[in-house]
Amino acid sequence: MGLIVFLALILAVLLWGGAAYNRLVSQRNEFKNAFAQIDVQLKRRYDLIPNLVETAKKYIAHERETLEAVVQARNSAVSAHAAAATDPSNPDAMRQLAAAEGGLSGALGRLFAVAEAYPDLKANQTMMQLTEELTSTENRIAFARQAFNDAVMTYNNAVQQFPSNFIASAFSFQPAELLKATESDEERKAVKVQF
Protein backbone atom coordinates (compact mmCIF):
# COMPACT_ATOMS: atom_id res chain seq x y z
CA MET A 1 0.00 0.00 0.00
CA GLY A 2 2.83 2.37 0.89
CA LEU A 3 4.48 1.62 -2.45
CA ILE A 4 1.28 2.46 -4.36
CA VAL A 5 0.94 5.78 -2.52
CA PHE A 6 4.61 6.54 -3.20
CA LEU A 7 4.24 5.71 -6.92
CA ALA A 8 1.03 7.78 -7.14
CA LEU A 9 2.85 10.69 -5.53
CA ILE A 10 5.75 10.38 -7.99
CA LEU A 11 3.28 10.20 -10.90
CA ALA A 12 1.44 13.30 -9.63
CA VAL A 13 4.72 15.24 -9.36
CA LEU A 14 5.76 14.16 -12.87
CA LEU A 15 2.38 15.15 -14.30
CA TRP A 16 2.52 18.51 -12.53
CA GLY A 17 6.10 19.06 -13.76
CA GLY A 18 5.10 18.25 -17.33
CA ALA A 19 2.11 20.58 -17.16
CA ALA A 20 4.23 23.38 -15.67
CA TYR A 21 6.89 22.91 -18.34
CA ASN A 22 4.29 22.98 -21.13
CA ARG A 23 2.71 26.12 -19.68
CA LEU A 24 6.11 27.86 -19.59
CA VAL A 25 6.83 26.85 -23.20
CA SER A 26 3.40 28.10 -24.26
CA GLN A 27 3.87 31.45 -22.51
CA ARG A 28 7.36 31.87 -23.95
CA ASN A 29 5.96 31.24 -27.43
CA GLU A 30 3.17 33.75 -26.78
CA PHE A 31 5.60 36.57 -25.98
CA LYS A 32 7.75 35.65 -28.98
CA ASN A 33 4.63 35.80 -31.14
CA ALA A 34 3.78 39.17 -29.62
CA PHE A 35 7.26 40.36 -30.60
CA ALA A 36 6.64 39.12 -34.13
CA GLN A 37 3.67 41.49 -34.27
CA ILE A 38 5.97 44.37 -33.28
CA ASP A 39 8.42 43.10 -35.87
CA VAL A 40 5.89 43.54 -38.68
CA GLN A 41 5.08 47.12 -37.69
CA LEU A 42 8.72 48.10 -37.16
CA LYS A 43 9.61 46.85 -40.63
CA ARG A 44 6.79 48.95 -42.03
CA ARG A 45 8.09 51.95 -40.13
CA TYR A 46 11.64 51.38 -41.35
CA ASP A 47 10.37 51.16 -44.94
CA LEU A 48 8.44 54.44 -44.64
CA ILE A 49 11.32 56.49 -43.26
CA PRO A 50 13.57 56.52 -46.38
CA ASN A 51 10.61 57.73 -48.45
CA LEU A 52 9.92 60.43 -45.89
CA VAL A 53 13.56 61.55 -45.92
CA GLU A 54 13.67 61.59 -49.74
CA THR A 55 10.52 63.71 -49.88
CA ALA A 56 11.81 66.11 -47.24
CA LYS A 57 15.26 66.27 -48.85
CA LYS A 58 13.83 68.11 -51.86
CA TYR A 59 12.56 70.92 -49.66
CA ILE A 60 15.04 71.14 -46.81
CA ALA A 61 18.32 70.24 -48.44
CA HIS A 62 20.26 72.66 -46.27
CA GLU A 63 19.02 70.79 -43.16
CA ARG A 64 21.41 67.99 -44.03
CA GLU A 65 22.35 67.23 -40.41
CA THR A 66 18.75 66.55 -39.48
CA LEU A 67 18.20 64.29 -42.48
CA GLU A 68 21.42 62.39 -41.82
CA ALA A 69 20.48 61.99 -38.15
CA VAL A 70 17.19 60.38 -39.16
CA VAL A 71 18.93 58.01 -41.59
CA GLN A 72 21.57 57.11 -39.00
CA ALA A 73 18.96 56.57 -36.29
CA ARG A 74 16.94 54.38 -38.65
CA ASN A 75 20.00 52.28 -39.47
CA SER A 76 20.79 51.86 -35.77
CA ALA A 77 17.20 50.85 -35.09
CA VAL A 78 17.25 48.33 -37.96
CA SER A 79 20.43 46.75 -36.55
CA ALA A 80 19.05 46.63 -33.01
CA HIS A 81 15.78 45.25 -34.35
CA ALA A 82 17.59 42.44 -36.18
CA ALA A 83 19.35 41.40 -32.98
CA ALA A 84 16.13 41.51 -30.96
CA ALA A 85 14.16 39.62 -33.63
CA THR A 86 16.70 36.81 -33.50
CA ASP A 87 16.02 36.28 -29.79
CA PRO A 88 13.31 38.39 -28.14
CA SER A 89 14.15 36.75 -24.82
CA ASN A 90 17.62 38.34 -24.80
CA PRO A 91 17.44 41.24 -22.32
CA ASP A 92 20.45 43.07 -23.78
CA ALA A 93 19.01 42.96 -27.29
CA MET A 94 15.66 44.25 -26.05
CA ARG A 95 17.32 47.13 -24.16
CA GLN A 96 19.34 48.04 -27.25
CA LEU A 97 16.18 47.95 -29.37
CA ALA A 98 14.34 50.23 -26.94
CA ALA A 99 17.26 52.68 -26.92
CA ALA A 100 17.58 52.65 -30.72
CA GLU A 101 13.84 53.13 -31.17
CA GLY A 102 13.96 56.03 -28.72
CA GLY A 103 16.76 57.60 -30.74
CA LEU A 104 14.80 57.13 -33.95
CA SER A 105 11.70 58.71 -32.43
CA GLY A 106 13.79 61.67 -31.28
CA ALA A 107 15.35 62.10 -34.73
CA LEU A 108 11.94 61.92 -36.40
CA GLY A 109 10.64 64.49 -33.93
CA ARG A 110 13.45 66.86 -34.88
CA LEU A 111 12.75 66.28 -38.59
CA PHE A 112 9.09 67.15 -38.14
CA ALA A 113 9.99 70.20 -36.07
CA VAL A 114 12.26 71.43 -38.88
CA ALA A 115 9.60 70.61 -41.49
CA GLU A 116 7.14 72.94 -39.72
CA ALA A 117 9.15 75.88 -41.05
CA TYR A 118 8.61 74.85 -44.69
CA PRO A 119 5.05 75.48 -45.90
CA ASP A 120 5.71 73.87 -49.29
CA LEU A 121 6.87 70.68 -47.59
CA LYS A 122 3.89 70.67 -45.24
CA ALA A 123 1.53 71.02 -48.22
CA ASN A 124 3.24 68.33 -50.30
CA GLN A 125 0.77 65.50 -50.94
CA THR A 126 3.43 62.77 -50.70
CA MET A 127 4.68 64.17 -47.40
CA MET A 128 1.15 64.34 -46.01
CA GLN A 129 0.46 60.74 -47.06
CA LEU A 130 3.75 59.49 -45.59
CA THR A 131 3.13 61.27 -42.30
CA GLU A 132 -0.37 59.80 -42.13
CA GLU A 133 1.00 56.30 -42.76
CA LEU A 134 3.74 56.87 -40.19
CA THR A 135 1.18 58.04 -37.63
CA SER A 136 -0.90 54.93 -38.24
CA THR A 137 2.18 52.73 -37.97
CA GLU A 138 3.28 54.42 -34.73
CA ASN A 139 -0.14 53.64 -33.24
CA ARG A 140 0.11 50.02 -34.33
CA ILE A 141 3.57 49.76 -32.82
CA ALA A 142 2.27 51.13 -29.53
CA PHE A 143 -0.52 48.55 -29.41
CA ALA A 144 1.85 45.74 -30.37
CA ARG A 145 4.32 46.80 -27.65
CA GLN A 146 1.55 46.76 -25.09
CA ALA A 147 0.53 43.24 -26.14
CA PHE A 148 4.19 42.15 -26.01
CA ASN A 149 4.69 43.59 -22.53
CA ASP A 150 1.49 41.89 -21.33
CA ALA A 151 2.70 38.54 -22.69
CA VAL A 152 6.15 39.05 -21.14
CA MET A 153 4.58 39.88 -17.78
CA THR A 154 2.49 36.68 -17.85
CA TYR A 155 5.55 34.64 -18.79
CA ASN A 156 7.76 36.30 -16.15
CA ASN A 157 5.13 35.68 -13.50
CA ALA A 158 5.09 31.99 -14.37
CA VAL A 159 8.91 31.84 -14.35
CA GLN A 160 9.19 33.53 -10.96
CA GLN A 161 6.17 32.23 -9.04
CA PHE A 162 6.23 29.25 -6.72
CA PRO A 163 6.14 26.34 -7.52
CA SER A 164 6.65 26.68 -11.30
CA ASN A 165 9.92 28.51 -10.60
CA PHE A 166 11.45 25.09 -9.84
CA ILE A 167 10.63 23.86 -13.34
CA ALA A 168 11.75 27.18 -14.84
CA SER A 169 15.14 27.03 -13.17
CA ALA A 170 15.58 23.32 -13.93
CA PHE A 171 15.03 23.95 -17.65
CA SER A 172 16.74 27.38 -17.85
CA PHE A 173 13.67 29.52 -18.46
CA GLN A 174 14.92 33.05 -17.87
CA PRO A 175 12.73 36.11 -17.30
CA ALA A 176 12.21 38.16 -20.46
CA GLU A 177 12.82 41.90 -20.81
CA LEU A 178 9.91 44.31 -21.17
CA LEU A 179 10.06 46.87 -23.96
CA LYS A 180 10.37 50.05 -21.95
CA ALA A 181 10.50 53.67 -22.97
CA THR A 182 13.95 55.18 -22.82
CA GLU A 183 14.87 57.47 -19.98
CA SER A 184 15.75 60.63 -21.92
CA ASP A 185 13.11 63.36 -21.77
CA GLU A 186 13.77 64.15 -25.44
CA GLU A 187 13.22 60.54 -26.44
CA ARG A 188 10.07 60.25 -24.29
CA LYS A 189 8.34 62.99 -26.28
CA ALA A 190 5.78 61.75 -28.78
CA VAL A 191 6.78 61.96 -32.40
CA LYS A 192 4.85 64.82 -33.94
CA VAL A 193 3.80 63.71 -37.37
CA GLN A 194 0.86 65.97 -38.14
CA PHE A 195 1.14 69.14 -40.13
BAMARPA-665878 format. One record per residue (C-alpha): residue number from 0; residue in three letters; x, y, z. Coordinates in Angstrom, 3 decimals. Each point is the difference from the previous one (the first is absolute). Layout:
  resi  resn        c1        c2        c3
   NUM   ALA         X         Y         Z
...
end
This chain:
  resi  resn        c1        c2        c3
     0   MET     0.000     0.000     0.000
     1   GLY     2.832     2.371     0.893
     2   LEU     1.652    -0.747    -3.348
     3   ILE    -3.208     0.832    -1.902
     4   VAL    -0.333     3.328     1.842
     5   PHE     3.665     0.757    -0.689
     6   LEU    -0.372    -0.828    -3.712
     7   ALA    -3.210     2.064    -0.223
     8   LEU     1.823     2.916     1.608
     9   ILE     2.896    -0.317    -2.462
    10   LEU    -2.465    -0.179    -2.907
    11   ALA    -1.836     3.099     1.269
    12   VAL     3.278     1.941     0.274
    13   LEU     1.041    -1.073    -3.513
    14   LEU    -3.388     0.990    -1.429
    15   TRP     0.147     3.354     1.773
    16   GLY     3.580     0.550    -1.234
    17   GLY    -0.999    -0.807    -3.567
    18   ALA    -2.994     2.333     0.165
    19   ALA     2.118     2.798     1.492
    20   TYR     2.664    -0.474    -2.670
    21   ASN    -2.598     0.072    -2.787
    22   ARG    -1.585     3.145     1.444
    23   LEU     3.405     1.733     0.090
    24   VAL     0.717    -1.006    -3.604
    25   SER    -3.429     1.247    -1.063
    26   GLN     0.466     3.347     1.748
    27   ARG     3.489     0.426    -1.436
    28   ASN    -1.397    -0.637    -3.478
    29   GLU    -2.788     2.518     0.645
    30   PHE     2.430     2.818     0.804
    31   LYS     2.150    -0.923    -2.999
    32   ASN    -3.117     0.149    -2.165
    33   ALA    -0.854     3.374     1.522
    34   PHE     3.476     1.194    -0.981
    35   ALA    -0.616    -1.248    -3.525
    36   GLN    -2.974     2.375    -0.144
    37   ILE     2.302     2.882     0.989
    38   ASP     2.450    -1.272    -2.592
    39   VAL    -2.528     0.438    -2.806
    40   GLN    -0.806     3.576     0.993
    41   LEU     3.637     0.988     0.523
    42   LYS     0.891    -1.252    -3.470
    43   ARG    -2.826     2.097    -1.402
    44   ARG     1.302     3.005     1.909
    45   TYR     3.548    -0.572    -1.228
    46   ASP    -1.271    -0.219    -3.587
    47   LEU    -1.921     3.277     0.297
    48   ILE     2.880     2.052     1.382
    49   PRO     2.243     0.033    -3.120
    50   ASN    -2.961     1.206    -2.074
    51   LEU    -0.689     2.698     2.562
    52   VAL     3.643     1.121    -0.027
    53   GLU     0.109     0.041    -3.815
    54   THR    -3.148     2.119    -0.147
    55   ALA     1.289     2.401     2.644
    56   LYS     3.449     0.154    -1.617
    57   LYS    -1.427     1.845    -3.007
    58   TYR    -1.273     2.810     2.199
    59   ILE     2.477     0.215     2.852
    60   ALA     3.283    -0.897    -1.631
    61   HIS     1.936     2.427     2.176
    62   GLU    -1.232    -1.873     3.110
    63   ARG     2.384    -2.802    -0.874
    64   GLU     0.947    -0.755     3.621
    65   THR    -3.606    -0.684     0.924
    66   LEU    -0.547    -2.261    -2.993
    67   GLU     3.220    -1.899     0.661
    68   ALA    -0.942    -0.403     3.670
    69   VAL    -3.289    -1.611    -1.016
    70   VAL     1.737    -2.367    -2.424
    71   GLN     2.644    -0.901     2.587
    72   ALA    -2.613    -0.541     2.709
    73   ARG    -2.016    -2.189    -2.359
    74   ASN     3.057    -2.098    -0.823
    75   SER     0.788    -0.419     3.703
    76   ALA    -3.588    -1.012     0.679
    77   VAL     0.047    -2.517    -2.866
    78   SER     3.181    -1.585     1.411
    79   ALA    -1.382    -0.119     3.537
    80   HIS    -3.263    -1.380    -1.338
    81   ALA     1.803    -2.805    -1.836
    82   ALA     1.768    -1.042     3.208
    83   ALA    -3.220     0.112     2.015
    84   ALA    -1.972    -1.891    -2.667
    85   THR     2.540    -2.816     0.124
    86   ASP    -0.681    -0.532     3.710
    87   PRO    -2.705     2.117     1.648
    88   SER     0.831    -1.639     3.327
    89   ASN     3.479     1.586     0.016
    90   PRO    -0.187     2.899     2.486
    91   ASP     3.008     1.837    -1.461
    92   ALA    -1.431    -0.118    -3.516
    93   MET    -3.352     1.297     1.245
    94   ARG     1.660     2.878     1.888
    95   GLN     2.016     0.908    -3.095
    96   LEU    -3.155    -0.090    -2.118
    97   ALA    -1.840     2.277     2.437
    98   ALA     2.920     2.454     0.020
    99   ALA     0.315    -0.035    -3.808
   100   GLU    -3.741     0.479    -0.442
   101   GLY     0.120     2.906     2.447
   102   GLY     2.807     1.571    -2.023
   103   LEU    -1.964    -0.470    -3.209
   104   SER    -3.101     1.579     1.521
   105   GLY     2.085     2.956     1.149
   106   ALA     1.565     0.433    -3.447
   107   LEU    -3.408    -0.176    -1.670
   108   GLY    -1.299     2.563     2.469
   109   ARG     2.812     2.374    -0.956
   110   LEU    -0.709    -0.579    -3.702
   111   PHE    -3.658     0.873     0.445
   112   ALA     0.899     3.049     2.075
   113   VAL     2.270     1.229    -2.817
   114   ALA    -2.659    -0.823    -2.604
   115   GLU    -2.455     2.329     1.769
   116   ALA     2.007     2.945    -1.331
   117   TYR    -0.541    -1.037    -3.645
   118   PRO    -3.560     0.633    -1.202
   119   ASP     0.657    -1.613    -3.392
   120   LEU     1.159    -3.184     1.696
   121   LYS    -2.976    -0.008     2.357
   122   ALA    -2.354     0.349    -2.979
   123   ASN     1.707    -2.697    -2.089
   124   GLN    -2.471    -2.823    -0.640
   125   THR     2.655    -2.732     0.249
   126   MET     1.253     1.401     3.294
   127   MET    -3.528     0.168     1.388
   128   GLN    -0.688    -3.596    -1.049
   129   LEU     3.283    -1.251     1.468
   130   THR    -0.611     1.775     3.294
   131   GLU    -3.504    -1.472     0.173
   132   GLU     1.366    -3.493    -0.633
   133   LEU     2.739     0.561     2.565
   134   THR    -2.556     1.173     2.567
   135   SER    -2.079    -3.110    -0.610
   136   THR     3.083    -2.195     0.270
   137   GLU     1.096     1.685     3.239
   138   ASN    -3.415    -0.777     1.490
   139   ARG     0.242    -3.626    -1.093
   140   ILE     3.468    -0.253     1.510
   141   ALA    -1.303     1.369     3.297
   142   PHE    -2.797    -2.584     0.118
   143   ALA     2.379    -2.811    -0.959
   144   ARG     2.467     1.062     2.713
   145   GLN    -2.773    -0.040     2.563
   146   ALA    -1.019    -3.520    -1.047
   147   PHE     3.658    -1.084     0.128
   148   ASN     0.504     1.436     3.477
   149   ASP    -3.197    -1.695     1.205
   150   ALA     1.209    -3.357    -1.362
   151   VAL     3.450     0.513     1.552
   152   MET    -1.573     0.832     3.360
   153   THR    -2.086    -3.198    -0.072
   154   TYR     3.057    -2.041    -0.939
   155   ASN     2.209     1.660     2.634
   156   ASN    -2.629    -0.624     2.658
   157   ALA    -0.036    -3.691    -0.873
   158   VAL     3.810    -0.151     0.017
   159   GLN     0.284     1.690     3.387
   160   GLN    -3.020    -1.297     1.923
   161   PHE     0.060    -2.981     2.323
   162   PRO    -0.088    -2.913    -0.806
   163   SER     0.507     0.347    -3.772
   164   ASN     3.268     1.825     0.698
   165   PHE     1.533    -3.418     0.756
   166   ILE    -0.815    -1.234    -3.501
   167   ALA     1.115     3.322    -1.501
   168   SER     3.391    -0.150     1.679
   169   ALA     0.440    -3.710    -0.762
   170   PHE    -0.554     0.631    -3.720
   171   SER     1.714     3.432    -0.204
   172   PHE    -3.070     2.135    -0.613
   173   GLN     1.248     3.531     0.593
   174   PRO    -2.191     3.067     0.569
   175   ALA    -0.514     2.046    -3.157
   176   GLU     0.605     3.738    -0.347
   177   LEU    -2.909     2.407    -0.367
   178   LEU     0.153     2.562    -2.785
   179   LYS     0.309     3.183     2.010
   180   ALA     0.132     3.620    -1.022
   181   THR     3.449     1.508     0.149
   182   GLU     0.915     2.291     2.842
   183   SER     0.885     3.157    -1.941
   184   ASP    -2.646     2.736     0.148
   185   GLU     0.662     0.783    -3.663
   186   GLU    -0.550    -3.607    -0.999
   187   ARG    -3.149    -0.293     2.141
   188   LYS    -1.726     2.741    -1.988
   189   ALA    -2.567    -1.233    -2.496
   190   VAL     1.007     0.209    -3.625
   191   LYS    -1.931     2.862    -1.534
   192   VAL    -1.056    -1.114    -3.430
   193   GLN    -2.935     2.263    -0.775
   194   PHE     0.277     3.161    -1.991
end
